[in-house]
Amino acid sequence: MVWLQMNAPAKAGLTCRGAQVRGPDVRDHLGRFSGQRCRLADTCVTEAAAFVREIAQKQAISRAHANCGCAGSGVAAREGRETIACVTEAPAPFTVPFAPPDLGAAESDEVQRTLASGWLTTGPRVRRFEQEFAAYVGAPHALAVNSCSAALHLSLLAAGIGPGDEVVTTPLTFCATANMVVHCGATPIFADIDRATWNLDPAATEAALTARTRAIIPVHYGGRAADMGRFAAIARPRGLTLIQDAAHAIGAVYEGQRIGAIGDFTCFSFHATKNLTTGEGGMVTTSDAAAVQRMRMASLHGLDRDAWARYAPGGRTDYQVQMAGFKYNMMDLQAAIGLHQLARLDDILARRTAIAARYDAAFSSLPLRRSAALDAGMVHAHHLYPVCVDRTIAGMTRDELQQRLRALGICTSVHFPVLHLQPFYRSRYGFTPGMFPVAEAVADQILSLPISPALTDDAIDRVIEAMHECFR
Ligand SMILES: Cc1ncc(COP(=O)(O)O)c(C=O)c1O
Protein backbone atom coordinates (compact mmCIF):
# COMPACT_ATOMS: atom_id res chain seq x y z
CA MET A 1 0.00 0.00 0.00
CA VAL A 2 1.28 3.53 -0.74
CA TRP A 3 0.77 6.42 1.63
CA LEU A 4 0.95 10.07 0.70
CA GLN A 5 1.28 12.72 3.35
CA MET A 6 -0.01 16.17 2.38
CA ASN A 7 -0.27 19.53 4.07
CA ALA A 8 -2.60 21.15 1.55
CA PRO A 9 -4.87 20.06 -1.25
CA ALA A 10 -2.49 18.56 -3.75
CA LYS A 11 -1.93 20.55 -6.91
CA ALA A 12 0.22 17.91 -8.45
CA GLY A 13 -1.42 15.20 -10.49
CA LEU A 14 -1.77 11.50 -10.05
CA THR A 15 -2.65 9.13 -12.84
CA CYS A 16 -5.01 6.35 -12.04
CA ARG A 17 -6.27 3.84 -14.61
CA GLY A 18 -4.96 6.13 -17.34
CA ALA A 19 -6.93 9.22 -16.16
CA GLN A 20 -5.27 12.29 -14.72
CA VAL A 21 -6.52 13.03 -11.21
CA ARG A 22 -5.65 16.53 -10.09
CA GLY A 23 -6.01 18.94 -7.16
CA PRO A 24 -8.45 18.06 -4.40
CA ASP A 25 -9.67 15.18 -6.56
CA VAL A 26 -6.55 13.33 -5.57
CA ARG A 27 -7.89 13.13 -2.05
CA ASP A 28 -11.37 12.15 -3.20
CA HIS A 29 -9.81 9.38 -5.14
CA LEU A 30 -7.99 7.90 -2.20
CA GLY A 31 -9.46 4.81 -0.58
CA ARG A 32 -9.30 6.33 2.88
CA PHE A 33 -8.36 9.79 4.12
CA SER A 34 -7.42 10.45 7.70
CA GLY A 35 -5.92 13.79 8.60
CA GLN A 36 -2.93 14.26 6.42
CA ARG A 37 -2.20 10.64 5.62
CA CYS A 38 -3.97 9.21 2.65
CA ARG A 39 -4.13 5.56 1.86
CA LEU A 40 -4.41 4.81 -1.82
CA ALA A 41 -6.81 2.34 -3.29
CA ASP A 42 -5.09 -0.85 -4.48
CA THR A 43 -5.70 0.00 -8.12
CA CYS A 44 -3.64 3.17 -7.80
CA VAL A 45 -0.58 1.63 -6.25
CA THR A 46 1.56 1.33 -9.36
CA GLU A 47 0.71 4.81 -10.60
CA ALA A 48 1.14 6.27 -7.13
CA ALA A 49 4.56 4.69 -6.76
CA ALA A 50 5.66 6.48 -9.95
CA PHE A 51 4.07 9.69 -8.66
CA VAL A 52 5.89 9.36 -5.34
CA ARG A 53 9.19 8.85 -7.13
CA GLU A 54 8.57 11.91 -9.31
CA ILE A 55 7.82 14.13 -6.30
CA ALA A 56 10.79 12.72 -4.37
CA GLN A 57 12.97 13.60 -7.36
CA LYS A 58 11.60 17.15 -7.40
CA GLN A 59 12.27 17.47 -3.70
CA ALA A 60 15.82 16.23 -4.21
CA ILE A 61 16.33 18.82 -6.97
CA SER A 62 15.01 21.59 -4.76
CA ARG A 63 17.25 20.44 -1.88
CA ALA A 64 20.25 20.34 -4.21
CA HIS A 65 19.52 23.90 -5.31
CA ALA A 66 18.47 25.21 -1.89
CA ASN A 67 21.31 27.73 -1.66
CA CYS A 68 22.06 28.67 -5.23
CA GLY A 69 18.74 30.47 -5.94
CA CYS A 70 18.71 29.14 -9.49
CA ALA A 71 15.41 29.80 -11.23
CA GLY A 72 15.27 26.34 -12.76
CA SER A 73 14.59 24.77 -9.41
CA GLY A 74 11.69 27.11 -8.54
CA VAL A 75 8.84 24.92 -9.71
CA ALA A 76 10.23 21.86 -8.01
CA ALA A 77 10.82 23.84 -4.83
CA ARG A 78 7.28 25.25 -4.85
CA GLU A 79 5.68 21.90 -5.46
CA GLY A 80 7.92 20.28 -2.92
CA ARG A 81 7.24 22.81 -0.15
CA GLU A 82 3.78 24.15 -0.79
CA THR A 83 1.69 21.33 -2.04
CA ILE A 84 3.24 18.18 -0.72
CA ALA A 85 5.42 18.82 2.25
CA CYS A 86 6.31 15.23 2.74
CA VAL A 87 5.76 12.29 0.50
CA THR A 88 6.36 8.91 1.96
CA GLU A 89 6.14 5.53 0.36
CA ALA A 90 5.34 3.17 3.20
CA PRO A 91 3.95 -0.08 1.89
CA ALA A 92 2.03 -2.14 4.38
CA PRO A 93 4.27 -4.96 5.62
CA PHE A 94 4.03 -8.26 3.81
CA THR A 95 1.86 -10.70 5.72
CA VAL A 96 3.94 -13.53 4.26
CA PRO A 97 7.64 -12.67 3.91
CA PHE A 98 9.70 -14.30 1.18
CA ALA A 99 12.40 -16.23 3.05
CA PRO A 100 12.64 -15.46 6.77
CA PRO A 101 15.62 -17.09 8.49
CA ASP A 102 14.89 -20.05 10.74
CA LEU A 103 16.97 -19.44 13.87
CA GLY A 104 16.49 -21.06 17.26
CA ALA A 105 17.64 -20.81 20.85
CA ALA A 106 20.64 -23.07 20.16
CA GLU A 107 22.03 -20.56 17.66
CA SER A 108 21.55 -17.55 19.93
CA ASP A 109 22.98 -19.40 23.00
CA GLU A 110 26.09 -20.32 20.99
CA VAL A 111 26.47 -16.72 19.83
CA GLN A 112 26.23 -15.61 23.48
CA ARG A 113 28.88 -18.16 24.48
CA THR A 114 31.12 -16.98 21.63
CA LEU A 115 30.77 -13.36 22.74
CA ALA A 116 31.57 -14.37 26.32
CA SER A 117 34.60 -16.37 25.18
CA GLY A 118 36.33 -13.20 23.99
CA TRP A 119 37.30 -14.85 20.66
CA LEU A 120 35.11 -13.45 17.88
CA THR A 121 37.12 -13.93 14.69
CA THR A 122 38.36 -17.11 12.96
CA GLY A 123 39.09 -19.68 15.65
CA PRO A 124 37.95 -22.98 17.15
CA ARG A 125 34.29 -22.68 16.16
CA VAL A 126 35.19 -22.10 12.51
CA ARG A 127 37.47 -25.15 12.55
CA ARG A 128 34.68 -27.28 14.08
CA PHE A 129 32.16 -25.97 11.57
CA GLU A 130 34.50 -26.87 8.69
CA GLN A 131 35.01 -30.40 10.00
CA GLU A 132 31.32 -31.05 10.66
CA PHE A 133 30.31 -29.54 7.31
CA ALA A 134 32.85 -31.68 5.41
CA ALA A 135 31.55 -34.77 7.24
CA TYR A 136 27.93 -33.87 6.45
CA VAL A 137 28.43 -33.52 2.69
CA GLY A 138 31.05 -36.27 2.49
CA ALA A 139 33.99 -34.13 1.36
CA PRO A 140 37.60 -34.64 2.44
CA HIS A 141 38.22 -30.91 3.03
CA ALA A 142 36.19 -27.78 3.72
CA LEU A 143 37.25 -24.14 4.04
CA ALA A 144 34.87 -21.64 5.65
CA VAL A 145 34.82 -18.15 4.14
CA ASN A 146 32.67 -15.04 4.39
CA SER A 147 30.54 -15.68 1.27
CA CYS A 148 29.90 -18.01 -1.63
CA SER A 149 31.34 -15.28 -3.84
CA ALA A 150 34.64 -15.60 -1.94
CA ALA A 151 34.46 -19.40 -2.26
CA LEU A 152 34.00 -19.10 -6.04
CA HIS A 153 36.84 -16.59 -6.36
CA LEU A 154 39.27 -18.74 -4.35
CA SER A 155 38.27 -21.88 -6.28
CA LEU A 156 38.86 -20.20 -9.63
CA LEU A 157 42.25 -18.95 -8.47
CA ALA A 158 43.13 -22.38 -7.05
CA ALA A 159 42.29 -23.84 -10.48
CA GLY A 160 44.79 -21.40 -11.98
CA ILE A 161 42.16 -19.42 -13.93
CA GLY A 162 43.54 -16.10 -15.17
CA PRO A 163 43.73 -13.67 -18.09
CA GLY A 164 43.07 -15.27 -21.48
CA ASP A 165 41.06 -18.14 -19.98
CA GLU A 166 37.36 -18.79 -20.56
CA VAL A 167 34.89 -20.23 -18.04
CA VAL A 168 31.48 -21.51 -19.13
CA THR A 169 28.43 -20.98 -16.94
CA THR A 170 24.68 -20.37 -17.01
CA PRO A 171 23.01 -17.00 -17.65
CA LEU A 172 20.23 -17.95 -15.18
CA THR A 173 22.23 -17.21 -12.05
CA PHE A 174 23.14 -14.51 -9.58
CA CYS A 175 25.81 -12.12 -10.82
CA ALA A 176 28.43 -13.42 -8.34
CA THR A 177 28.93 -16.59 -10.43
CA ALA A 178 30.28 -14.70 -13.44
CA ASN A 179 31.60 -11.65 -11.57
CA MET A 180 34.20 -13.87 -9.91
CA VAL A 181 35.40 -15.07 -13.33
CA VAL A 182 35.82 -11.43 -14.32
CA HIS A 183 37.78 -10.75 -11.09
CA CYS A 184 40.28 -13.46 -12.14
CA GLY A 185 40.88 -11.58 -15.40
CA ALA A 186 39.18 -14.41 -17.32
CA THR A 187 36.16 -14.26 -19.66
CA PRO A 188 32.75 -15.63 -18.64
CA ILE A 189 31.10 -17.56 -21.48
CA PHE A 190 27.40 -18.27 -21.15
CA ALA A 191 25.64 -21.37 -22.45
CA ASP A 192 21.87 -21.83 -22.49
CA ILE A 193 19.86 -23.73 -19.89
CA ASP A 194 17.94 -26.97 -20.18
CA ARG A 195 14.24 -26.19 -20.70
CA ALA A 196 13.06 -28.97 -18.35
CA THR A 197 15.39 -28.47 -15.37
CA TRP A 198 16.42 -24.79 -15.79
CA ASN A 199 20.01 -25.86 -15.07
CA LEU A 200 23.00 -25.31 -17.38
CA ASP A 201 22.53 -27.50 -20.47
CA PRO A 202 25.48 -29.91 -20.94
CA ALA A 203 25.02 -29.99 -24.74
CA ALA A 204 25.03 -26.18 -24.95
CA THR A 205 28.07 -26.16 -22.66
CA GLU A 206 29.94 -28.53 -24.94
CA ALA A 207 29.08 -26.34 -27.92
CA ALA A 208 30.48 -23.29 -26.10
CA LEU A 209 33.93 -24.82 -25.44
CA THR A 210 36.96 -23.34 -27.17
CA ALA A 211 40.70 -23.90 -26.95
CA ARG A 212 40.72 -21.27 -24.19
CA THR A 213 38.09 -22.94 -21.96
CA ARG A 214 39.59 -23.87 -18.58
CA ALA A 215 36.60 -24.47 -16.31
CA ILE A 216 32.84 -25.02 -16.16
CA ILE A 217 30.62 -23.65 -13.38
CA PRO A 218 27.29 -25.49 -13.18
CA VAL A 219 24.84 -23.80 -10.79
CA HIS A 220 22.44 -26.09 -8.92
CA TYR A 221 19.54 -23.78 -9.63
CA GLY A 222 17.04 -23.44 -6.80
CA GLY A 223 18.51 -26.51 -5.06
CA ARG A 224 18.14 -28.94 -7.95
CA ALA A 225 21.39 -30.75 -8.76
CA ALA A 226 22.80 -30.09 -12.23
CA ASP A 227 23.68 -33.05 -14.42
CA MET A 228 27.11 -33.64 -12.87
CA GLY A 229 27.68 -36.96 -14.66
CA ARG A 230 27.47 -35.28 -18.06
CA PHE A 231 29.56 -32.32 -16.92
CA ALA A 232 32.24 -34.71 -15.61
CA ALA A 233 32.19 -36.53 -18.97
CA ILE A 234 32.74 -33.19 -20.75
CA ALA A 235 35.36 -31.84 -18.32
CA ARG A 236 37.57 -34.85 -17.52
CA PRO A 237 38.93 -35.77 -20.96
CA ARG A 238 39.67 -32.11 -21.68
CA GLY A 239 41.34 -31.40 -18.32
CA LEU A 240 38.77 -28.74 -17.42
CA THR A 241 38.06 -27.88 -13.77
CA LEU A 242 34.50 -28.37 -12.49
CA ILE A 243 33.54 -25.68 -9.99
CA GLN A 244 30.01 -26.05 -8.68
CA ASP A 245 28.00 -23.04 -7.59
CA ALA A 246 26.03 -24.73 -4.80
CA ALA A 247 24.77 -21.48 -3.24
CA HIS A 248 21.26 -23.00 -3.30
CA ALA A 249 22.17 -26.62 -2.86
CA ILE A 250 23.20 -27.61 0.65
CA GLY A 251 21.23 -30.83 1.15
CA ALA A 252 20.80 -31.64 -2.54
CA VAL A 253 21.76 -35.15 -3.65
CA TYR A 254 23.06 -36.20 -7.08
CA GLU A 255 22.93 -39.93 -7.85
CA GLY A 256 23.09 -40.87 -4.17
CA GLN A 257 25.88 -38.43 -3.24
CA ARG A 258 25.44 -35.14 -1.46
CA ILE A 259 26.41 -32.05 -3.42
CA GLY A 260 29.83 -31.11 -2.03
CA ALA A 261 31.22 -34.63 -2.26
CA ILE A 262 31.81 -34.64 -6.02
CA GLY A 263 33.61 -32.40 -8.53
CA ASP A 264 36.79 -30.37 -8.03
CA PHE A 265 35.40 -27.49 -5.95
CA THR A 266 31.91 -26.90 -4.54
CA CYS A 267 30.92 -23.47 -3.27
CA PHE A 268 28.09 -22.91 -0.76
CA SER A 269 26.36 -19.76 0.48
CA PHE A 270 25.15 -19.09 4.02
CA HIS A 271 23.54 -15.75 3.15
CA ALA A 272 20.51 -14.85 5.28
CA THR A 273 17.95 -16.46 2.96
CA LYS A 274 19.82 -19.70 2.32
CA ASN A 275 18.91 -23.22 3.55
CA LEU A 276 21.69 -22.96 6.14
CA THR A 277 22.49 -19.41 7.23
CA THR A 278 25.21 -17.66 9.18
CA GLY A 279 23.89 -14.22 8.21
CA GLU A 280 26.58 -13.97 5.56
CA GLY A 281 29.07 -16.76 4.93
CA GLY A 282 30.23 -19.49 2.62
CA MET A 283 32.14 -22.75 2.37
CA VAL A 284 34.20 -24.45 -0.30
CA THR A 285 34.65 -28.22 -0.29
CA THR A 286 37.25 -30.16 -2.25
CA SER A 287 39.25 -33.36 -2.27
CA ASP A 288 42.44 -31.45 -3.16
CA ALA A 289 44.50 -31.09 0.04
CA ALA A 290 47.12 -28.81 -1.54
CA ALA A 291 44.45 -26.54 -3.04
CA VAL A 292 42.61 -26.14 0.26
CA GLN A 293 45.88 -25.12 1.93
CA ARG A 294 46.52 -22.44 -0.73
CA MET A 295 42.91 -21.24 -0.52
CA ARG A 296 43.13 -21.03 3.28
CA MET A 297 46.18 -18.82 3.01
CA ALA A 298 44.60 -16.70 0.27
CA SER A 299 41.44 -16.26 2.39
CA LEU A 300 43.42 -14.41 5.08
CA HIS A 301 45.73 -11.90 3.40
CA GLY A 302 48.20 -14.60 2.32
CA LEU A 303 49.47 -15.05 5.90
CA ASP A 304 51.13 -18.35 6.70
CA ARG A 305 49.31 -18.62 10.06
CA ASP A 306 45.93 -17.24 11.12
CA ALA A 307 45.28 -15.33 14.34
CA TRP A 308 44.11 -18.41 16.27
CA ALA A 309 47.33 -20.24 15.37
CA ARG A 310 49.30 -17.21 16.54
CA TYR A 311 47.46 -16.25 19.72
CA ALA A 312 46.15 -19.57 21.05
CA PRO A 313 48.12 -21.01 23.99
CA GLY A 314 51.54 -22.14 22.72
CA GLY A 315 51.24 -20.12 19.46
CA ARG A 316 53.87 -17.81 17.97
CA THR A 317 52.63 -14.34 17.12
CA ASP A 318 54.89 -13.72 14.13
CA TYR A 319 53.75 -14.41 10.57
CA GLN A 320 54.93 -14.27 6.98
CA VAL A 321 53.00 -12.97 3.97
CA GLN A 322 53.31 -15.66 1.33
CA MET A 323 50.97 -14.14 -1.29
CA ALA A 324 48.79 -11.07 -1.85
CA GLY A 325 45.68 -12.62 -0.34
CA PHE A 326 42.18 -11.46 0.46
CA LYS A 327 40.07 -10.80 3.56
CA TYR A 328 37.66 -13.70 3.06
CA ASN A 329 37.83 -15.49 6.45
CA MET A 330 34.72 -16.53 8.40
CA MET A 331 34.32 -15.39 12.02
CA ASP A 332 33.66 -17.66 15.00
CA LEU A 333 30.52 -15.56 15.55
CA GLN A 334 29.21 -16.77 12.18
CA ALA A 335 30.33 -20.36 12.77
CA ALA A 336 28.46 -20.29 16.11
CA ILE A 337 25.22 -19.92 14.13
CA GLY A 338 26.33 -22.33 11.40
CA LEU A 339 27.15 -25.18 13.78
CA HIS A 340 23.57 -25.28 15.07
CA GLN A 341 21.99 -24.72 11.67
CA LEU A 342 24.01 -27.72 10.46
CA ALA A 343 22.97 -29.82 13.46
CA ARG A 344 19.31 -29.47 12.49
CA LEU A 345 19.77 -29.22 8.73
CA ASP A 346 17.88 -32.46 8.11
CA ASP A 347 14.83 -31.00 9.89
CA ILE A 348 15.20 -27.75 7.95
CA LEU A 349 15.31 -29.67 4.66
CA ALA A 350 12.37 -31.87 5.64
CA ARG A 351 10.25 -28.77 6.30
CA ARG A 352 11.26 -27.23 2.96
CA THR A 353 10.34 -30.48 1.22
CA ALA A 354 6.96 -30.55 2.96
CA ILE A 355 6.20 -26.96 1.91
CA ALA A 356 7.19 -27.73 -1.69
CA ALA A 357 4.95 -30.81 -1.67
CA ARG A 358 1.99 -28.75 -0.39
CA TYR A 359 2.55 -26.16 -3.12
CA ASP A 360 2.87 -28.91 -5.77
CA ALA A 361 -0.48 -30.37 -4.78
CA ALA A 362 -2.24 -27.02 -4.36
CA PHE A 363 -1.04 -25.54 -7.66
CA SER A 364 -1.52 -28.61 -9.84
CA SER A 365 -4.85 -27.17 -11.05
CA LEU A 366 -3.41 -23.72 -11.86
CA PRO A 367 -2.11 -22.81 -15.34
CA LEU A 368 1.55 -22.67 -14.31
CA ARG A 369 4.68 -24.49 -15.43
CA ARG A 370 7.17 -26.03 -13.03
CA SER A 371 10.49 -27.77 -13.60
CA ALA A 372 10.48 -31.46 -14.50
CA ALA A 373 10.18 -34.20 -11.88
CA LEU A 374 13.43 -35.48 -10.36
CA ASP A 375 15.09 -38.70 -11.48
CA ALA A 376 15.66 -41.53 -8.98
CA GLY A 377 18.67 -41.02 -6.70
CA MET A 378 18.23 -37.23 -6.67
CA VAL A 379 17.12 -35.07 -3.76
CA HIS A 380 16.01 -31.47 -4.26
CA ALA A 381 17.18 -29.00 -1.58
CA HIS A 382 14.15 -26.73 -2.22
CA HIS A 383 15.99 -23.49 -1.66
CA LEU A 384 13.57 -21.86 -4.10
CA TYR A 385 10.04 -22.69 -5.18
CA PRO A 386 9.86 -21.19 -8.68
CA VAL A 387 6.85 -21.29 -10.98
CA CYS A 388 6.72 -20.18 -14.62
CA VAL A 389 3.92 -17.82 -15.64
CA ASP A 390 3.42 -18.12 -19.39
CA ARG A 391 0.99 -15.36 -20.37
CA THR A 392 -0.55 -17.42 -23.16
CA ILE A 393 -1.51 -20.11 -20.64
CA ALA A 394 -1.89 -18.14 -17.41
CA GLY A 395 -3.78 -15.15 -18.84
CA MET A 396 -1.41 -12.78 -17.06
CA THR A 397 2.27 -11.97 -17.06
CA ARG A 398 4.71 -12.89 -14.28
CA ASP A 399 4.89 -9.21 -13.29
CA GLU A 400 1.09 -9.01 -13.07
CA LEU A 401 0.96 -12.09 -10.85
CA GLN A 402 3.71 -10.64 -8.67
CA GLN A 403 1.78 -7.35 -8.31
CA ARG A 404 -1.45 -9.16 -7.43
CA LEU A 405 0.32 -11.27 -4.83
CA ARG A 406 1.99 -8.10 -3.51
CA ALA A 407 -1.43 -6.49 -3.05
CA LEU A 408 -2.51 -9.59 -1.09
CA GLY A 409 0.52 -9.29 1.19
CA ILE A 410 2.57 -12.11 -0.34
CA CYS A 411 6.25 -11.36 -0.96
CA THR A 412 7.80 -13.04 -3.99
CA SER A 413 11.06 -12.68 -5.88
CA VAL A 414 12.60 -13.25 -9.31
CA HIS A 415 15.54 -15.66 -9.65
CA PHE A 416 16.97 -14.38 -11.88
CA PRO A 417 16.87 -11.71 -14.55
CA VAL A 418 19.27 -13.20 -17.13
CA LEU A 419 22.83 -12.17 -16.40
CA HIS A 420 24.06 -11.65 -19.96
CA LEU A 421 21.55 -8.81 -20.44
CA GLN A 422 22.65 -6.88 -17.34
CA PRO A 423 24.28 -3.57 -18.32
CA PHE A 424 27.84 -4.57 -17.38
CA TYR A 425 27.73 -7.83 -19.36
CA ARG A 426 26.05 -6.22 -22.36
CA SER A 427 28.54 -3.41 -22.58
CA ARG A 428 31.73 -5.37 -21.75
CA TYR A 429 30.99 -8.48 -23.86
CA GLY A 430 28.35 -7.31 -26.36
CA PHE A 431 25.61 -9.75 -25.31
CA THR A 432 22.23 -9.03 -26.89
CA PRO A 433 18.69 -10.40 -26.47
CA GLY A 434 18.05 -13.70 -28.25
CA MET A 435 21.49 -15.21 -27.61
CA PHE A 436 20.24 -17.64 -24.93
CA PRO A 437 16.55 -17.99 -25.80
CA VAL A 438 15.60 -20.67 -23.27
CA ALA A 439 17.10 -18.78 -20.33
CA GLU A 440 15.56 -15.52 -21.55
CA ALA A 441 12.08 -17.04 -21.85
CA VAL A 442 12.32 -18.66 -18.41
CA ALA A 443 13.70 -15.49 -16.81
CA ASP A 444 10.76 -13.48 -18.18
CA GLN A 445 8.25 -15.90 -16.67
CA ILE A 446 9.77 -17.18 -13.48
CA LEU A 447 8.51 -16.24 -10.03
CA SER A 448 9.81 -17.58 -6.70
CA LEU A 449 7.14 -18.08 -4.04
CA PRO A 450 7.80 -17.84 -0.28
CA ILE A 451 9.59 -20.84 1.16
CA SER A 452 11.34 -21.18 4.52
CA PRO A 453 11.06 -23.50 7.53
CA ALA A 454 10.22 -20.36 9.52
CA LEU A 455 6.92 -20.00 7.63
CA THR A 456 4.00 -21.51 9.52
CA ASP A 457 1.34 -23.74 7.98
CA ASP A 458 -1.00 -20.71 8.19
CA ALA A 459 1.41 -18.63 6.16
CA ILE A 460 1.67 -21.35 3.51
CA ASP A 461 -2.16 -21.57 3.46
CA ARG A 462 -2.28 -17.82 2.83
CA VAL A 463 0.11 -18.16 -0.14
CA ILE A 464 -2.01 -20.98 -1.57
CA GLU A 465 -5.26 -19.03 -1.10
CA ALA A 466 -3.72 -15.90 -2.60
CA MET A 467 -2.48 -17.82 -5.65
CA HIS A 468 -5.94 -19.27 -6.25
CA GLU A 469 -7.50 -15.84 -5.78
CA CYS A 470 -5.11 -14.38 -8.38
CA PHE A 471 -6.25 -16.98 -10.93
CA ARG A 472 -10.00 -16.73 -10.17
C1 LIG B 1 23.50 -18.87 -7.53
C2 LIG B 1 24.24 -17.98 -6.58
N1 LIG B 1 25.57 -17.97 -6.60
C3 LIG B 1 26.29 -17.21 -5.77
C4 LIG B 1 25.68 -16.38 -4.85
C5 LIG B 1 26.51 -15.53 -3.95
O1 LIG B 1 26.40 -15.93 -2.62
P1 LIG B 1 26.98 -15.01 -1.47
O2 LIG B 1 25.99 -13.92 -1.23
O3 LIG B 1 27.11 -15.92 -0.28
O4 LIG B 1 28.29 -14.49 -1.94
C6 LIG B 1 24.30 -16.38 -4.76
C7 LIG B 1 23.62 -15.53 -3.78
O5 LIG B 1 22.45 -15.49 -3.60
C8 LIG B 1 23.55 -17.18 -5.66
O6 LIG B 1 22.20 -17.18 -5.64
The ligand as an SDF file (V2000), in Angstrom:
LIG
                    3D

 16 16  0  0  0  0  0  0  0  0999 V2000
   23.4950  -18.8700   -7.5280 C   0  0  0  0  0  0  0  0  0  0  0  0
   24.2370  -17.9840   -6.5770 C   0  0  0  0  0  0  0  0  0  0  0  0
   25.5680  -17.9720   -6.6030 N   0  0  0  0  0  0  0  0  0  0  0  0
   26.2940  -17.2090   -5.7670 C   0  0  0  0  0  0  0  0  0  0  0  0
   25.6830  -16.3850   -4.8460 C   0  0  0  0  0  0  0  0  0  0  0  0
   26.5120  -15.5320   -3.9480 C   0  0  0  0  0  0  0  0  0  0  0  0
   26.3960  -15.9260   -2.6250 O   0  0  0  0  0  0  0  0  0  0  0  0
   26.9810  -15.0090   -1.4660 P   0  0  0  0  0  0  0  0  0  0  0  0
   25.9940  -13.9220   -1.2340 O   0  0  0  0  0  0  0  0  0  0  0  0
   27.1120  -15.9240   -0.2840 O   0  0  0  0  0  0  0  0  0  0  0  0
   28.2910  -14.4930   -1.9430 O   0  0  0  0  0  0  0  0  0  0  0  0
   24.2970  -16.3750   -4.7640 C   0  0  0  0  0  0  0  0  0  0  0  0
   23.6170  -15.5290   -3.7790 C   0  0  0  0  0  0  0  0  0  0  0  0
   22.4490  -15.4940   -3.6030 O   0  0  0  0  0  0  0  0  0  0  0  0
   23.5470  -17.1790   -5.6580 C   0  0  0  0  0  0  0  0  0  0  0  0
   22.2030  -17.1820   -5.6420 O   0  0  0  0  0  0  0  0  0  0  0  0
  1  2  1  0
  2  3  1  0
  2 15  2  0
  3  4  2  0
  4  5  1  0
  5  6  1  0
  5 12  2  0
  6  7  1  0
  7  8  1  0
  8  9  2  0
  8 10  1  0
  8 11  1  0
 12 13  1  0
 12 15  1  0
 13 14  2  0
 15 16  1  0
M  END
$$$$
